[in-house]
C-alpha cells in the first residue's frame, strides 16, 4: 500500500473489501460498534484510506446514503 496503514485502517479496509457496501449503505455507527471504537475514529480511518490508498477505495453518495467500495 502507498503509505503505512494503522491497525484500525487496515482492519476497516479489509472489512470494506470483503463487504458489499457498494450495494448496502455504509453505517458509521455500526462500524464503530463492530470495531469497538468511537464514530470519529471510523470517520478518520476512512478519510485516511482515501488519502493513503486512493486507487483501491471509492466513497460515493447514492440514493441518500454513503457507499464505499474497495479492492
N, C-alpha and C positions, 0 to 999 in steps of 0.2 A: 504494500500500500504506500501511497505517496508520502505520508508522514506517519509517525508512530501514533497509534490509537491508544487511548486509555482503555483500561479493562472494561469499563462501562460502555464506551463507544463500540468496542469490538463485540461485546455481548449483544448490544442493541442492533448493530449492523447485521449480525448473524441471524437474529430473530426476525428482522425485517426481510432478509434474504430468503428465509425459509417460510415466511408467511405470505398471505395474499392481500396485502394492504393496497394493492392496485385496485382490486375489486371491492374489498371490505374497507370501510372507512377506518382510519387511524384514530386511536383514542389514547391521548397522553395520560389521562388518569388511570386507565387500565395498564398502560406500560409502566407507569410509576409503581403501581401496586405489584405488578409481576416482578419487577426488579428491586422492590423494596427501597425505593429512593423517592425524593421529592419530585413533583412535576417539573420544577425549574431545572433540575438536573437532567431530566429527559429532554426538555427543550434545548438545553445547552449541548447535549450529546448529539442530537440530530443536527443542530446547526453546525457543530464541529465536523460531522461527517460530510456535510455538503461542501465544506472547505477542504477537508483532507482527502476525500475520495470522490471528487465531483463527477468523474466518469463512471462511477459504479452505483450512484444513488440518484434518484429523482423524487422530488417532493412536488406535489401538484394539488390543486384545488378542483374538485369536480362535484357537481350536484350538492353544493353547500357543505361539503366535508373535505378534510385533508386526507390525501392518499400518498403513500410512499412506496416506491419500488427500488429494489437493489439487486445487483447481480454480482 
